[in-house]
């Protein structure tokens, strides 16, 4: 701990502040080029997210000798909406097939045009090779765009759509392409506006924003190096969430430190001394808050799903670098520029502290009259909101329901389903011992929901065959078919058969996600409970605080479920949605618990718990509210991405953070502090410190003056 104290004292030194500045300038210079390469290290193929022991993952490896794993099929659908396909339509599709074969990375035979049974549509399957070590979305997108340009020329009234796995990859790529920069600008703009309103200074916002940008760049560089050299899995979703988390959490820490520094500037003439005191008092809370978020995120390392497992260290690195920057670079910058940065409201020695008579001080005094009624009513309302969880359908989203817009791949899938088997282009794969090939073919052919079963291909002791699902590969009906098929082939003696393919991959991802949720949630709660107990040196307070965090999360999830269903009209939610929302809300909600309760603990030593609760609320209420607005704003920025899963995460976390800061932390927790009184610190010695009755102003004044 003494080493930490020495590090955090450096920014307030008359010479060492310049060393800190020089260090971070060097870090930024080195990290900048590396951070720009992070997109190239992303792995967006869903099969890379599964653990190695998943059945569909094993099929991916075993099937490479039969069907290359780097081939993504694009399906081109030609539909005549007002009648039958004409000879001219057939000629058009045949000519397109010849041109498709000349496109770069198109490999193998282009299949089609295949007419539908109703005679109103044609289908062409185009196999496209993508290098396994590259970013598949970026490589597929230009090939699909070229196919769309060819197929949609001179259509003569035909509806033509490019869909299938490759078509969806391209449309996802179009959504994500360049959005990292857009999201950065949107997030920065939100933070600037909120900081301008919070600080009411035209220049002060520049310092935390600069620090956050440096921290984000350094974090992205570290993550890139780990992804390239240590096997860390990074995908587009985690890269985007990293941006908003570093901006949101980093700005939160900046607000807390800056507020404490401004307090100390009113008590000390020398700004270096003021910063030294501010760091000494605020840094323990900031470090404890950051450690809570980091450790909570690192619990995701126990997850089965690689995308979830890697989300933990990716986000933890971002928070850790942001935390380090906020307790070193930001205070150094504040001391270097001096008091004028607060203009036009420069804090001068002896000037009044506005929080002493501010809004939260008045709210605290009103709650003090009947605190038990306040917390009971608040808890009941939150419990009622939590009932909306019963409306949450986190059973997965089909690809067509994953967009808030309607890209061509979605339109094409609908056209495909009108005329062909819904699982076309995304076959189910079965592999087993060669001796069992006839039984495997019979089992696959006899499974309801599977059609167009291929003849077994035998090689190196294995038999491989494919089948087409009659239901969409990413639908519940498709998953049910995979389960039936697995039960059937697993029952063949000596076959050692396994079922894979796109539908099986999605099904295994859903099941791994549910396993991870049941494992990670209690671990996060345990981590939060232990950290709160260590920071507050009590048992009662941490138990009550964890209960409020869980209640806040449940209420946020309940409201989100109702909004998704009745306002946004979403088809459902990804199975990972509850887990990701839980980790973010619980970890970040504990941040605000620590901000508030460490100050209450500090003031309770001087004035008693009840009076300390009011002083703590008055001193931190504004900071916590501002921090919550910043964090909510940054997560709300995710809503600008037209993907349902990202929008749901952004809304749920943003709403949950606002609920936590305005209601749970500032009202519910303070009312509990006032009602429980000194016993909230049990079993520490502070629980034995005599408290005052809130209804006795004379006793309060006497206690404060002691």
MOCORKA-V541692 format. One record per backbone hydrogen bond with DSSP energy under -1.0 kcal/mol. CO is the residue of the C=O (numbers start at 1). NH is the residue of the N-H. If there is no record, write none. Layout:
co: [CO/CO]
nh: [NH/NH]
//
This chain:
co: [1/2/3/4/5/7/10/13/15/16/17/18/19/20/21/22/23/24/25/26/27/28/31/32/34/35/38/39/45/46/49/51/54/55/56/57/58/59/63/63/68/70/72/73/74/75/76/77/78/79/80/86/87/88/89/90/91/92/93/94/95/96/97/99/100/103/105/111/114/116/119/120/121/122/123/124/125/126/127/128/131/135/136/137/140/141/142/143/144/145/146/147/148/150/155/159/161/163/163/164/165/166/167/168/169/170/171/172/173/176/178/179/180/181/182/183/184/185/186/187/188/189/190/191/192/193/194/195/196/203/204/205/206/207/208/209/210/211/212/213/214/215/216/217/218/219/220/221/222/223/224/225/226/226/234/235/236/237/238/239/240/241/242/243/244/245/246/247/248/249/250/251/252/253/254/255/256/257/258/259/260/261/264/264/266/270/271/272/273/274/275/276/277/278/279/282/283/284/285/286/287/288/289/290/291/292/293/294/297/298/299/300/305/306/308/310/311/312/313/314/315/316/317/318/319/320/321/322/323/325/328/329/330/331/332/333/334/338/339/340/342/348/353/354/355/358/359/360/361/362/363/364/366/370/371/372/373/374/375/376/377/378/379/380/381/382/385/386/387/388/389/393/393/398/399/402/407/408/409/410/411/412/413/414/416/416/421/423/428/429/430/431/432/433/434/436/437/438/439/440/441/442/444/447/449/451/457/459/461/462/463/464/465/466/467/468/469/470/472/475/476/477/478/479/480/481/482/483/484/485/486/489/492/495/498/500/501/502/503/504/505/506/507/508/509/510/511/512/513/514/515/516/517/520/521/522/523/524/525/526/527/528/529/530/531/532/533/539/540/541/542/543/544/545/546/547/548/549/550/551/552/553/554/555/556/557/558/559/560/561/562/563/563/564/573/574/576/577/578/579/580/581/582/583/584/585/586/587/588/589/590/591/592/593/594/596/597/598/599/600/601/603/604/608/609/610/611/612/613/614/615/616/617/620/621/622/623/624/625/626/627/628/629/630/631/632/633/635/636/637/638/641/642/643/644/645/646/647/648/649/650/651/652/653/654/655/656/657/658/659/659/660/663/663/664/667/668/669/670/671/672/673/676/677/678/679/680/681/682/682/684/685/686/693/696/697/698/699/700/701]
nh: [5/6/7/8/9/10/13/17/18/20/21/22/23/24/25/26/27/28/29/30/31/32/35/36/37/38/41/42/48/49/306/54/58/59/60/61/62/63/66/67/71/130/128/166/126/163/124/161/122/159/83/90/91/92/93/94/95/96/97/98/99/100/101/102/103/106/129/125/123/119/85/80/116/78/114/76/111/74/107/72/134/139/140/141/144/145/146/147/148/149/150/151/152/153/158/79/77/75/167/168/169/170/171/172/173/174/175/176/177/179/182/183/184/185/186/187/188/189/190/191/192/193/194/195/196/197/198/199/200/206/207/209/210/211/212/213/214/215/216/217/218/219/220/221/222/223/224/225/226/227/228/229/230/232/43/239/240/241/242/243/244/245/246/247/248/249/250/251/252/253/254/255/256/257/258/259/260/261/262/263/264/265/267/268/350/274/275/276/277/278/279/280/281/282/283/286/287/288/289/290/291/292/293/294/295/296/297/298/300/301/302/303/309/310/312/314/315/316/317/318/319/320/321/322/323/324/325/326/327/330/332/333/334/335/336/337/338/341/342/343/345/351/356/357/358/362/363/364/365/366/367/368/369/374/375/376/377/378/379/380/381/382/383/384/385/386/388/389/390/391/392/395/573/401/402/644/411/412/413/414/415/416/417/418/419/420/424/426/467/500/465/498/463/436/437/440/441/442/443/444/445/446/447/450/470/468/464/462/434/459/432/457/430/454/428/451/423/422/475/479/480/481/482/483/484/485/486/487/488/489/490/492/495/433/431/429/505/506/507/508/509/510/511/512/513/514/515/516/517/518/519/520/521/524/525/526/527/528/529/530/531/532/533/534/535/536/537/543/544/545/546/547/548/549/550/551/552/553/554/555/556/557/558/559/560/561/562/563/564/565/566/567/568/570/396/577/580/581/582/583/584/585/586/587/588/589/590/591/592/593/594/595/596/597/598/600/601/602/603/604/605/607/608/612/613/614/615/616/617/618/619/620/621/624/625/626/627/628/629/630/631/632/633/634/635/636/637/638/639/640/641/643/404/647/648/649/650/651/652/653/654/655/656/657/658/659/660/661/662/663/664/665/667/668/669/671/672/673/674/675/676/677/679/680/681/682/541/684/539/540/687/688/689/696/700/701/702/703/704/705]
//
